[in-house]
């Protein structure tokens, strides 16, 4: 049985979604999130992007989870939270 090349697999993955643009945006956002995890910190970006694309396109990671990560990153910290955190650590 002949092996499929990576480009045809990627096209199949992208073709399974309603919008390839959304897939790319979600995958790149998920890749940024993965890059901050310890297990991916020292891996090449190409490997992280490949993992992110596979997880997004396979449905392993849901759109809602990625959107929650975006909200978590974008939500501003309240000024009052920071001093309390410092007091608790003492």
PLY file of the C-alpha trace (Angstrom):
ply
format ascii 1.0
element vertex 90
property float x
property float y
property float z
element edge 89
property int vertex1
property int vertex2
end_header
0.00 0.00 0.00
1.57 3.33 -1.01
2.18 5.94 1.66
0.32 9.20 1.41
2.50 12.26 1.42
2.08 14.93 4.09
0.60 17.49 1.71
-2.33 15.25 0.75
-3.01 14.48 4.43
-3.03 18.19 5.21
-5.42 18.89 2.35
-7.73 16.12 3.58
-7.66 17.57 7.09
-8.43 21.06 5.86
-11.10 19.80 3.47
-13.04 18.20 6.33
-13.90 21.58 7.85
-16.42 24.15 6.78
-13.86 26.86 6.38
-10.16 26.31 5.86
-9.51 29.85 7.14
-11.13 29.01 10.48
-9.08 25.82 10.65
-5.85 27.71 10.11
-6.74 30.37 12.69
-7.80 27.81 15.29
-4.72 25.69 14.62
-2.32 28.60 14.91
-3.99 29.72 18.13
-3.78 26.21 19.52
-0.13 25.97 18.44
0.65 29.14 20.43
-1.01 27.58 23.46
0.91 24.33 23.03
4.21 26.22 22.73
3.74 27.43 26.31
3.39 23.88 27.67
6.52 22.25 29.06
6.34 19.24 26.74
6.41 21.44 23.63
8.65 24.24 24.84
11.81 22.94 23.14
10.24 21.38 20.05
10.50 23.01 16.63
7.61 25.21 15.54
6.89 22.99 12.55
6.26 20.01 14.84
4.03 22.06 17.14
2.00 23.36 14.20
1.59 19.83 12.85
0.34 18.57 16.23
-2.03 21.54 16.53
-3.44 20.98 13.02
-3.99 17.29 13.70
-5.71 17.95 17.04
-7.98 20.65 15.62
-8.90 18.80 12.44
-9.45 15.44 14.12
-11.76 16.99 16.68
-9.54 16.01 19.60
-9.61 19.64 20.68
-12.91 21.44 20.29
-13.46 24.98 19.06
-14.95 25.94 22.44
-11.75 24.88 24.22
-9.61 27.01 21.92
-11.94 29.98 22.35
-11.70 29.53 26.13
-7.91 29.69 25.86
-8.19 32.89 23.83
-10.51 34.44 26.42
-8.17 33.42 29.24
-5.21 35.07 27.53
-7.10 38.22 26.58
-8.91 38.77 29.87
-7.22 41.56 31.78
-6.21 40.88 35.33
-7.89 42.98 37.89
-5.41 45.16 39.71
-6.65 43.95 43.09
-5.83 40.28 42.32
-2.09 40.79 42.15
-1.49 42.17 45.69
-3.67 39.44 47.21
-1.62 36.77 45.47
1.54 38.25 46.94
0.06 38.33 50.45
-1.00 34.68 50.26
2.48 33.54 49.29
4.07 35.15 52.38
0 1
1 2
2 3
3 4
4 5
5 6
6 7
7 8
8 9
9 10
10 11
11 12
12 13
13 14
14 15
15 16
16 17
17 18
18 19
19 20
20 21
21 22
22 23
23 24
24 25
25 26
26 27
27 28
28 29
29 30
30 31
31 32
32 33
33 34
34 35
35 36
36 37
37 38
38 39
39 40
40 41
41 42
42 43
43 44
44 45
45 46
46 47
47 48
48 49
49 50
50 51
51 52
52 53
53 54
54 55
55 56
56 57
57 58
58 59
59 60
60 61
61 62
62 63
63 64
64 65
65 66
66 67
67 68
68 69
69 70
70 71
71 72
72 73
73 74
74 75
75 76
76 77
77 78
78 79
79 80
80 81
81 82
82 83
83 84
84 85
85 86
86 87
87 88
88 89
